């Protein structure tokens, strides 16, 4: 079994997400794809190459892994130990996506919207929000309000602390003081 797949199993084990056999469960395959993509996009070193598909980011190699070793992810069979940085990234995904209030009722749609937004922004960093919105809006089953919230979550996930300059900090402080 490949190290990246062991790492993905460790991610799901750490999150405590119980999956059904991916050979039989679309929902499990979907979660594996979207959470694995977000993990990679935020900095966890995974070998899987993702492309954009109908339901968002997708990796054929990852699909081969969970079809070849379906029980490994169901039973959390891995000897991979997550690093502190990997845990930090996973905790961020958990906090901002998996525990978002929308996820309770719209888990699949929200995972798809956020992972698609992150994918499009990483692949096309110069795209404006309106263009990103239009790209995701072609999915008629995703509600506009969800796409807007997913855009904000994607921005939070991709935000780098070094972007927060002293000038921006002062402006934020000024806005915070307004009653």
C-alpha positions, 0 to 999 in steps of 0.5 A: 500500500502506498504511503499517501494512501496510508496518510489518507487513512490516518487523516480519516482516523484522526478525524474519527470519520467512519466510512463504509466500504468505498466499493459499495458506498458513493458517499464514502468515495465522495468524502475520501476524494473531497477531504483528501483534496482539501488536505493536499491543497492546504499543504499535506504532501500527497502524491495524488493528482486531482482534476476537476470533475462533475462533482469537484476535485477527483483523483483516479489514482486515489480511486484505484487505492480505495478500490484496491484496499477498501477494508484498510480505510474502513478499519483504519489500517495504517502505520502512518503517524501524522505530523503536528503540521498535518494535524494542524491542517486537518484541524483547520479543515474540520473546524472550517468545513466539517463542523460548519453549520451548513455541513449538518444538513448539506454535507455533500453539497458543501464539501463539493462547493468548498473543494471546487472553490479551493481547486479553482482558486489554486489552479487560477489564482488570478480569477476574481470572485465573480468569475469563480462564482460563475464557474461553480454556479454551472452546477444547478443543484448548488444553491447560490447562498451555499456557493457564496459561503463556500467562497468565504470558507475557501478564502479562509482556508487559503489565507496565509498569515504573511498576507496580513500586513501592518497596514491591513491590521491597522485598517481592521482595528479601525473597523473594529472600533466603529460602533 
